[in-house]
Amino acid sequence: MKKTTLETFKCMMCGHEYRENVEKGEDREWSCPECRSNSIRHLKRSDKEGEPPA
């Protein structure tokens, strides 16, 4: 069983931010759950655990 982490993503089309579980080394194409765009960026972790980056 692979280890998963909760990561934050942001859609570059509609600006929707969401969190999703990701397996280390996983290679998949992400899509926005709001507008279905595949222009998704992985956001870096914030200094404060549990808070999305500003």
N, CA, C and O atoms as CSV, one atom per row, in Angstrom:
chain,resi,resn,atom,element,x,y,z
A,1,MET,N,N,0.843,-1.183,0.000
A,1,MET,CA,C,0.000,0.000,0.000
A,1,MET,C,C,0.889,1.248,0.000
A,1,MET,O,O,1.781,1.389,0.837
A,2,LYS,N,N,0.635,2.131,-0.934
A,2,LYS,CA,C,1.440,3.343,-1.044
A,2,LYS,C,C,0.940,4.417,-0.092
A,2,LYS,O,O,-0.248,4.491,0.225
A,3,LYS,N,N,1.878,5.252,0.357
A,3,LYS,CA,C,1.552,6.349,1.264
A,3,LYS,C,C,0.945,7.501,0.461
A,3,LYS,O,O,1.438,7.841,-0.615
A,4,THR,N,N,-0.125,8.095,0.986
A,4,THR,CA,C,-0.754,9.234,0.330
A,4,THR,C,C,-0.639,10.460,1.215
A,4,THR,O,O,-0.581,10.356,2.440
A,5,THR,N,N,-0.607,11.624,0.579
A,5,THR,CA,C,-0.599,12.886,1.302
A,5,THR,C,C,-1.698,13.778,0.738
A,5,THR,O,O,-2.049,13.674,-0.438
A,6,LEU,N,N,-2.234,14.647,1.572
A,6,LEU,CA,C,-3.267,15.576,1.146
A,6,LEU,C,C,-2.574,16.819,0.594
A,6,LEU,O,O,-1.895,17.531,1.334
A,7,GLU,N,N,-2.740,17.080,-0.688
A,7,GLU,CA,C,-2.067,18.193,-1.359
A,7,GLU,C,C,-3.093,19.199,-1.880
A,7,GLU,O,O,-4.253,18.855,-2.105
A,8,THR,N,N,-2.655,20.443,-2.067
A,8,THR,CA,C,-3.522,21.517,-2.547
A,8,THR,C,C,-3.228,21.820,-4.010
A,8,THR,O,O,-2.072,21.900,-4.424
A,9,PHE,N,N,-4.303,21.988,-4.786
A,9,PHE,CA,C,-4.205,22.293,-6.204
A,9,PHE,C,C,-5.035,23.524,-6.509
A,9,PHE,O,O,-5.986,23.832,-5.791
A,10,LYS,N,N,-4.671,24.239,-7.588
A,10,LYS,CA,C,-5.428,25.414,-8.012
A,10,LYS,C,C,-5.646,25.360,-9.516
A,10,LYS,O,O,-4.727,25.074,-10.284
A,11,CYS,N,N,-6.869,25.638,-9.919
A,11,CYS,CA,C,-7.214,25.689,-11.340
A,11,CYS,C,C,-6.820,27.055,-11.892
A,11,CYS,O,O,-7.178,28.080,-11.314
A,12,MET,N,N,-6.096,27.079,-12.989
A,12,MET,CA,C,-5.660,28.334,-13.589
A,12,MET,C,C,-6.764,28.979,-14.437
A,12,MET,O,O,-6.655,30.151,-14.797
A,13,MET,N,N,-7.817,28.234,-14.756
A,13,MET,CA,C,-8.922,28.787,-15.545
A,13,MET,C,C,-9.955,29.507,-14.663
A,13,MET,O,O,-10.302,30.660,-14.920
A,14,CYS,N,N,-10.440,28.814,-13.623
A,14,CYS,CA,C,-11.509,29.402,-12.806
A,14,CYS,C,C,-11.044,29.840,-11.421
A,14,CYS,O,O,-11.792,30.509,-10.709
A,15,GLY,N,N,-9.811,29.473,-11.019
A,15,GLY,CA,C,-9.265,29.890,-9.737
A,15,GLY,C,C,-9.670,29.017,-8.556
A,15,GLY,O,O,-9.316,29.317,-7.416
A,16,HIS,N,N,-10.403,27.948,-8.814
A,16,HIS,CA,C,-10.854,27.047,-7.740
A,16,HIS,C,C,-9.658,26.355,-7.094
A,16,HIS,O,O,-8.812,25.792,-7.789
A,17,GLU,N,N,-9.586,26.398,-5.749
A,17,GLU,CA,C,-8.549,25.680,-5.011
A,17,GLU,C,C,-9.198,24.490,-4.339
A,17,GLU,O,O,-10.291,24.603,-3.784
A,18,TYR,N,N,-8.531,23.353,-4.387
A,18,TYR,CA,C,-9.065,22.153,-3.757
A,18,TYR,C,C,-7.934,21.262,-3.288
A,18,TYR,O,O,-6.792,21.393,-3.729
A,19,ARG,N,N,-8.271,20.351,-2.383
A,19,ARG,CA,C,-7.278,19.431,-1.832
A,19,ARG,C,C,-7.656,18.016,-2.240
A,19,ARG,O,O,-8.831,17.656,-2.303
A,20,GLU,N,N,-6.630,17.230,-2.514
A,20,GLU,CA,C,-6.857,15.858,-2.934
A,20,GLU,C,C,-5.701,14.981,-2.474
A,20,GLU,O,O,-4.560,15.436,-2.387
A,21,ASN,N,N,-6.006,13.719,-2.181
A,21,ASN,CA,C,-4.968,12.770,-1.791
A,21,ASN,C,C,-4.138,12.381,-3.001
A,21,ASN,O,O,-4.671,12.112,-4.078
A,22,VAL,N,N,-2.817,12.355,-2.810
A,22,VAL,CA,C,-1.885,12.050,-3.886
A,22,VAL,C,C,-0.903,10.980,-3.412
A,22,VAL,O,O,-0.381,11.062,-2.300
A,23,GLU,N,N,-0.653,9.977,-4.256
A,23,GLU,CA,C,0.366,8.975,-3.955
A,23,GLU,C,C,1.707,9.483,-4.449
A,23,GLU,O,O,1.794,10.063,-5.532
A,24,LYS,N,N,2.751,9.270,-3.664
A,24,LYS,CA,C,4.089,9.692,-4.068
A,24,LYS,C,C,4.473,8.976,-5.361
A,24,LYS,O,O,4.312,7.761,-5.474
A,25,GLY,N,N,4.977,9.726,-6.326
A,25,GLY,CA,C,5.403,9.163,-7.600
A,25,GLY,C,C,4.261,8.937,-8.585
A,25,GLY,O,O,4.484,8.434,-9.686
A,26,GLU,N,N,3.047,9.302,-8.199
A,26,GLU,CA,C,1.887,9.108,-9.067
A,26,GLU,C,C,1.975,10.043,-10.273
A,26,GLU,O,O,2.270,11.229,-10.129
A,27,ASP,N,N,1.721,9.509,-11.435
A,27,ASP,CA,C,1.756,10.300,-12.667
A,27,ASP,C,C,0.372,10.248,-13.307
A,27,ASP,O,O,0.008,9.268,-13.958
A,28,ARG,N,N,-0.392,11.323,-13.109
A,28,ARG,CA,C,-1.719,11.378,-13.696
A,28,ARG,C,C,-2.062,12.803,-14.083
A,28,ARG,O,O,-1.463,13.754,-13.579
A,29,GLU,N,N,-3.005,12.944,-14.960
A,29,GLU,CA,C,-3.455,14.265,-15.378
A,29,GLU,C,C,-4.611,14.680,-14.475
A,29,GLU,O,O,-5.604,13.964,-14.352
A,30,TRP,N,N,-4.469,15.842,-13.847
A,30,TRP,CA,C,-5.484,16.350,-12.944
A,30,TRP,C,C,-6.476,17.212,-13.697
A,30,TRP,O,O,-6.124,17.835,-14.698
A,31,SER,N,N,-7.726,17.255,-13.223
A,31,SER,CA,C,-8.716,18.160,-13.807
A,31,SER,C,C,-9.500,18.819,-12.676
A,31,SER,O,O,-9.715,18.225,-11.619
A,32,CYS,N,N,-9.916,20.040,-12.918
A,32,CYS,CA,C,-10.639,20.827,-11.933
A,32,CYS,C,C,-12.030,20.213,-11.697
A,32,CYS,O,O,-12.744,19.929,-12.659
A,33,PRO,N,N,-12.422,20.006,-10.437
A,33,PRO,CA,C,-13.753,19.461,-10.165
A,33,PRO,C,C,-14.881,20.455,-10.454
A,33,PRO,O,O,-16.045,20.063,-10.538
A,34,GLU,N,N,-14.541,21.747,-10.607
A,34,GLU,CA,C,-15.557,22.765,-10.883
A,34,GLU,C,C,-15.791,22.971,-12.380
A,34,GLU,O,O,-16.930,22.906,-12.843
A,35,CYS,N,N,-14.716,23.220,-13.142
A,35,CYS,CA,C,-14.875,23.556,-14.567
A,35,CYS,C,C,-14.316,22.488,-15.507
A,35,CYS,O,O,-14.464,22.601,-16.724
A,36,ARG,N,N,-13.678,21.460,-14.961
A,36,ARG,CA,C,-13.119,20.329,-15.713
A,36,ARG,C,C,-11.896,20.687,-16.547
A,36,ARG,O,O,-11.472,19.884,-17.378
A,37,SER,N,N,-11.321,21.859,-16.352
A,37,SER,CA,C,-10.097,22.246,-17.059
A,37,SER,C,C,-8.935,21.387,-16.576
A,37,SER,O,O,-8.919,20.950,-15.425
A,38,ASN,N,N,-7.957,21.144,-17.457
A,38,ASN,CA,C,-6.766,20.401,-17.031
A,38,ASN,C,C,-5.584,21.339,-16.786
A,38,ASN,O,O,-4.441,20.887,-16.710
A,39,SER,N,N,-5.852,22.643,-16.663
A,39,SER,CA,C,-4.806,23.623,-16.337
A,39,SER,C,C,-4.711,23.745,-14.823
A,39,SER,O,O,-5.167,24.728,-14.238
A,40,ILE,N,N,-4.115,22.737,-14.196
A,40,ILE,CA,C,-4.044,22.632,-12.747
A,40,ILE,C,C,-2.603,22.812,-12.291
A,40,ILE,O,O,-1.675,22.294,-12.913
A,41,ARG,N,N,-2.424,23.546,-11.207
A,41,ARG,CA,C,-1.094,23.729,-10.634
A,41,ARG,C,C,-1.095,23.212,-9.212
A,41,ARG,O,O,-2.039,23.439,-8.455
A,42,HIS,N,N,-0.037,22.521,-8.858
A,42,HIS,CA,C,0.155,22.026,-7.500
A,42,HIS,C,C,0.721,23.171,-6.676
A,42,HIS,O,O,1.751,23.739,-7.040
A,43,LEU,N,N,0.067,23.521,-5.572
A,43,LEU,CA,C,0.535,24.610,-4.724
A,43,LEU,C,C,1.486,24.071,-3.671
A,43,LEU,O,O,1.289,22.975,-3.146
A,44,LYS,N,N,2.505,24.836,-3.369
A,44,LYS,CA,C,3.466,24.465,-2.338
A,44,LYS,C,C,2.788,24.493,-0.981
A,44,LYS,O,O,1.821,25.227,-0.780
A,45,ARG,N,N,3.288,23.702,-0.057
A,45,ARG,CA,C,2.737,23.683,1.295
A,45,ARG,C,C,3.017,24.998,1.998
A,45,ARG,O,O,4.066,25.612,1.804
A,46,SER,N,N,2.063,25.422,2.818
A,46,SER,CA,C,2.262,26.653,3.590
A,46,SER,C,C,3.076,26.337,4.841
A,46,SER,O,O,3.263,25.174,5.197
A,47,ASP,N,N,3.551,27.377,5.493
A,47,ASP,CA,C,4.317,27.199,6.729
A,47,ASP,C,C,3.423,26.688,7.855
A,47,ASP,O,O,3.882,25.968,8.741
A,48,LYS,N,N,2.154,27.059,7.816
A,48,LYS,CA,C,1.209,26.645,8.842
A,48,LYS,C,C,0.496,25.379,8.348
A,48,LYS,O,O,-0.187,25.407,7.325
A,49,GLU,N,N,0.655,24.287,9.070
A,49,GLU,CA,C,0.066,23.013,8.678
A,49,GLU,C,C,-1.461,23.114,8.643
A,49,GLU,O,O,-2.073,23.640,9.573
A,50,GLY,N,N,-2.059,22.618,7.590
A,50,GLY,CA,C,-3.503,22.586,7.478
A,50,GLY,C,C,-4.113,23.806,6.829
A,50,GLY,O,O,-5.307,23.799,6.529
A,51,GLU,N,N,-3.345,24.850,6.600
A,51,GLU,CA,C,-3.875,26.048,5.957
A,51,GLU,C,C,-3.393,26.109,4.528
A,51,GLU,O,O,-2.205,25.911,4.273
A,52,PRO,N,N,-4.306,26.385,3.561
A,52,PRO,CA,C,-3.847,26.533,2.185
A,52,PRO,C,C,-3.000,27.786,2.038
A,52,PRO,O,O,-3.190,28.745,2.787
A,53,PRO,N,N,-2.073,27.801,1.095
A,53,PRO,CA,C,-1.222,28.977,0.889
A,53,PRO,C,C,-2.028,30.201,0.512
A,53,PRO,O,O,-3.101,30.082,-0.079
A,54,ALA,N,N,-1.529,31.361,0.841
A,54,ALA,CA,C,-2.217,32.616,0.541
A,54,ALA,C,C,-2.126,32.954,-0.931
A,54,ALA,O,O,-2.652,33.980,-1.363
